[in-house]
Amino acid sequence: MAHIGESWLTFDSLTQHVVKTINPKRILDIGAGGGKYGALLKNVVPECELIALECDEVAFPQLREVGYHQILPITADKLYERSGDLYDVVILGDVIEHMLHSQGRDLLEFLNYRSRYLIISTPECMPMSRPIFFEGHNSLWRPDSFGWHDYWAHQQCGVMHFYLLRGHDNWAGPGLAEVVSAVNGAGIFNDHSSDKKQAVNLTIHDSRYKEPADEHNVVLYRPF
């Protein structure tokens, strides 16, 4: 479900700061292509295990050179056969729009139970038709596509969307609010396609169910 190609630079600094704040030990990069995210993050979290999911064998030498510790030579749907694998961060950078929306949604819900955080970067609308289905753009991921998820952050910059979803895997910190506060206060900027700079300003969407326990406390069925 991936191919070697160009990837937008819009949220590169934001991604680095988000990952640095989370301080993961294990990252899965879905549709790793030429290894952009490995190159972007290997010095940010040098002790982290970087895993590339990439089905195009042509990319393997470059991915190894970039520094990925493991390459999964499969398509994203084959992750369902590895349902015991857990990750601190899963990255889908310029990837999810190549899937059918129903496939992308199923994959995100599956990964939501197997990760602490999911990072998604995707264009608002960019027609791209290709003879090979998964090399084209096939779905649109606007904020209303994430109504099923109850605790996430978002920013749009020009044509590009950035989403940070808090996974179900565990309650280990830092929490979403802490990550968002850290990156919003870091004085970093997104690269707008018009060559302008846009200040990072992630907005949290919180619709977590809170069941009253007594007049002072609630039971929260969702990680912070």
Backbone torsions as a table, in degrees:
resi	resn	phi	psi	omega
1	MET	NA	20.7	-179.1
2	ALA	-145.9	160.4	175.9
3	HIS	-147.5	163.2	178.5
4	ILE	-74.6	126.9	-179.2
5	GLY	-166.8	-174.3	-179.3
6	GLU	-81.4	149.8	178.5
7	SER	-130.1	139.0	-178.2
8	TRP	-63.5	144.3	-179.1
9	LEU	-92.2	-0.8	-169.5
10	THR	-47.3	-49.3	-170.8
11	PHE	-110.6	23.8	-176.8
12	ASP	-62.0	-48.9	-179.7
13	SER	-65.3	-40.1	177.7
14	LEU	-60.9	-45.4	179.5
15	THR	-60.5	-43.5	178.5
16	GLN	-59.8	-45.0	-178.2
17	HIS	-69.7	-37.4	177.1
18	VAL	-62.5	-48.7	-178.1
19	VAL	-65.5	-40.8	178.3
20	LYS	-60.4	-40.5	-179.6
21	THR	-68.1	-40.5	178.8
22	ILE	-68.4	-35.7	-179.9
23	ASN	56.3	60.6	-176.4
24	PRO	-75.0	158.9	174.2
25	LYS	-103.1	-15.3	-176.4
26	ARG	-149.3	120.9	179.2
27	ILE	-119.2	134.4	171.2
28	LEU	-108.5	122.0	179.3
29	ASP	-106.3	105.4	-176.5
30	ILE	-85.5	127.5	-176.2
31	GLY	69.4	52.5	-170.2
32	ALA	-65.1	-24.7	176.4
33	GLY	56.2	-121.6	-179.3
34	GLY	-84.2	2.4	175.0
35	GLY	89.8	26.6	-178.3
36	LYS	-53.4	-48.9	-173.1
37	TYR	-74.1	-30.5	173.8
38	GLY	-63.0	-45.6	178.5
39	ALA	-63.9	-35.7	-177.0
40	LEU	-71.4	-30.2	-168.2
41	LEU	-113.5	-14.8	-171.3
42	LYS	-62.1	-31.2	177.9
43	ASN	-91.8	-12.3	177.4
44	VAL	-77.9	-41.5	177.8
45	VAL	-130.4	74.0	-171.5
46	PRO	-63.2	-21.9	179.9
47	GLU	-89.8	0.4	-174.9
48	CYS	-83.9	140.8	174.2
49	GLU	-81.0	122.4	-179.8
50	LEU	-102.2	122.2	-178.6
51	ILE	-118.5	126.2	179.1
52	ALA	-102.8	130.5	168.3
53	LEU	-101.6	115.5	-176.4
54	GLU	-155.4	124.1	-176.4
55	CYS	-94.1	-7.9	-179.5
56	ASP	-90.6	108.3	-176.2
57	GLU	-61.5	-24.5	179.2
58	VAL	-59.1	-29.7	-176.8
59	ALA	-80.0	-16.4	-169.9
60	PHE	-59.0	-47.0	-179.6
61	PRO	-58.6	-40.5	179.8
62	GLN	-67.9	-38.7	178.8
63	LEU	-63.6	-39.9	177.1
64	ARG	-66.0	-39.6	179.9
65	GLU	-65.4	-38.0	178.6
66	VAL	-62.5	-36.7	177.3
67	GLY	124.7	13.9	175.3
68	TYR	-64.6	137.8	-178.0
69	HIS	-82.3	-23.8	-178.1
70	GLN	-149.9	143.6	175.1
71	ILE	-120.8	124.3	173.9
72	LEU	-95.2	110.0	-175.0
73	PRO	-84.7	57.3	-173.0
74	ILE	-136.9	168.1	170.0
75	THR	-88.7	161.9	-171.5
76	ALA	-60.9	-31.7	-178.7
77	ASP	-66.8	-20.0	178.6
78	LYS	-74.8	-9.5	175.3
79	LEU	-62.4	-25.0	179.6
80	TYR	-62.8	-23.2	178.4
81	GLU	-83.3	-4.0	179.2
82	ARG	-120.9	47.2	-169.0
83	SER	-70.6	-8.6	176.7
84	GLY	-88.6	-6.6	-178.7
85	ASP	-77.6	135.1	179.6
86	LEU	-121.5	149.1	-178.1
87	TYR	-137.6	148.3	173.6
88	ASP	-75.8	-42.5	179.6
89	VAL	-135.9	134.9	170.8
90	VAL	-116.3	131.2	-178.4
91	ILE	-114.3	129.7	170.1
92	LEU	-123.0	88.7	-176.5
93	GLY	-99.2	111.7	-177.6
94	ASP	54.4	45.2	-176.0
95	VAL	-126.2	-44.9	-168.0
96	ILE	-65.6	-25.5	178.2
97	GLU	-70.1	-12.2	177.2
98	HIS	-84.0	-10.7	-179.9
99	MET	-95.6	161.0	164.8
100	LEU	-63.4	147.0	-178.2
101	HIS	-59.0	-40.3	-179.4
102	SER	-64.5	-37.0	178.2
103	GLN	-69.1	-42.4	178.6
104	GLY	-62.9	-42.3	179.1
105	ARG	-63.3	-44.9	178.2
106	ASP	-61.1	-41.8	-179.3
107	LEU	-64.6	-43.3	-180.0
108	LEU	-64.0	-41.2	179.5
109	GLU	-65.5	-38.7	176.5
110	PHE	-62.7	-48.0	-178.0
111	LEU	-70.5	-26.1	179.5
112	ASN	-59.9	-29.1	178.6
113	TYR	-88.8	-1.0	-174.6
114	ARG	-129.8	19.6	-179.3
115	SER	-149.5	157.2	172.4
116	ARG	-81.7	-39.1	179.9
117	TYR	-143.6	149.2	171.4
118	LEU	-121.3	132.2	177.0
119	ILE	-114.0	126.8	-178.0
120	ILE	-129.6	128.3	173.2
121	SER	-122.4	128.9	-173.3
122	THR	-156.6	147.9	-178.9
123	PRO	-79.8	150.6	176.8
124	GLU	-62.3	-52.1	179.7
125	CYS	-163.8	117.9	-177.6
126	MET	-150.1	90.5	-177.8
127	PRO	-55.6	130.4	178.7
128	MET	-151.7	99.1	179.9
129	SER	-100.8	134.0	-179.0
130	ARG	-136.8	151.3	177.4
131	PRO	-59.3	-35.2	175.6
132	ILE	-91.2	121.3	-169.4
133	PHE	-50.9	-52.5	-172.8
134	PHE	-77.9	2.8	171.2
135	GLU	-92.8	-8.4	176.6
136	GLY	-98.7	175.3	174.2
137	HIS	-95.3	131.4	-170.2
138	ASN	-132.3	-1.8	180.0
139	SER	-155.8	155.6	-177.9
140	LEU	-116.4	131.3	-174.5
141	TRP	-121.3	85.1	174.6
142	ARG	-93.9	171.9	-177.5
143	PRO	-54.9	-29.9	-179.4
144	ASP	-69.0	-12.2	175.7
145	SER	-73.6	-10.8	-175.3
146	PHE	-112.5	19.8	178.1
147	GLY	-62.8	-22.8	178.7
148	TRP	-71.0	-24.2	-176.6
149	HIS	-96.8	137.2	-170.3
150	ASP	-106.4	7.6	-179.6
151	TYR	-156.5	97.7	-173.8
152	TRP	-155.2	165.6	179.3
153	ALA	-127.6	155.5	-172.0
154	HIS	-150.8	147.8	166.1
155	GLN	-148.9	141.0	173.4
156	GLN	-108.7	139.5	176.4
157	CYS	-135.4	107.0	-175.7
158	GLY	60.4	-126.5	-176.9
159	VAL	-82.9	-8.7	-170.5
160	MET	-103.2	143.7	174.1
161	HIS	-112.3	142.7	172.6
162	PHE	-122.1	128.8	178.2
163	TYR	-125.0	137.1	174.5
164	LEU	-124.5	112.3	-177.0
165	LEU	-107.2	132.0	176.3
166	ARG	-83.1	119.5	-176.8
167	GLY	-80.5	172.0	-179.5
168	HIS	-89.4	-8.5	-165.6
169	ASP	-55.2	-48.5	178.0
170	ASN	-155.9	175.2	-176.6
171	TRP	-101.9	16.1	-178.5
172	ALA	-67.5	142.7	-178.9
173	GLY	-78.7	174.3	-2.3
174	PRO	-77.4	153.3	179.2
175	GLY	-77.3	170.9	-176.5
176	LEU	-59.9	-44.6	-178.8
177	ALA	-61.8	-37.3	178.9
178	GLU	-66.8	-42.8	178.6
179	VAL	-63.3	-47.6	-178.3
180	VAL	-62.6	-43.2	178.8
181	SER	-61.2	-41.2	-178.5
182	ALA	-64.8	-45.9	-176.4
183	VAL	-75.9	-34.3	177.7
184	ASN	-66.6	-28.0	-178.6
185	GLY	-95.5	7.3	-174.4
186	ALA	-86.9	-6.1	179.2
187	GLY	69.6	32.0	-179.6
188	ILE	-103.5	165.6	-173.6
189	PHE	-132.5	149.0	170.5
190	ASN	-88.0	150.1	179.2
191	ASP	-93.4	103.1	178.6
192	HIS	-70.0	146.5	-178.3
193	SER	-62.8	-18.9	179.3
194	SER	-87.7	11.6	-178.8
195	ASP	74.7	6.7	173.2
196	LYS	-86.5	162.0	176.8
197	LYS	-105.3	140.5	177.0
198	GLN	-123.9	127.0	179.5
199	ALA	-61.9	139.1	176.0
200	VAL	-66.1	128.6	-179.4
201	ASN	-153.2	76.2	179.3
202	LEU	-69.2	140.9	177.6
203	THR	-113.3	129.6	-179.5
204	ILE	-85.8	137.5	172.6
205	HIS	-112.5	112.8	-174.4
206	ASP	-124.9	108.8	174.4
207	SER	-126.4	31.5	-179.5
208	ARG	-62.4	141.0	178.3
209	TYR	-77.1	124.6	179.4
210	LYS	-119.9	113.9	-178.2
211	GLU	-94.7	122.7	-179.3
212	PRO	-59.2	129.5	175.9
213	ALA	-96.7	-40.4	172.8
214	ASP	-157.5	-167.7	-174.7
215	GLU	-70.2	-12.3	-177.1
216	HIS	-113.6	-20.2	-171.0
217	ASN	-130.0	157.1	174.4
218	VAL	-129.4	157.0	171.6
219	VAL	-95.6	123.8	-177.0
220	LEU	-109.2	116.1	-176.8
221	TYR	-92.9	50.7	-175.9
222	ARG	-166.3	139.1	176.8
223	PRO	-60.3	155.6	-179.6
224	PHE	-75.9	NA	NA
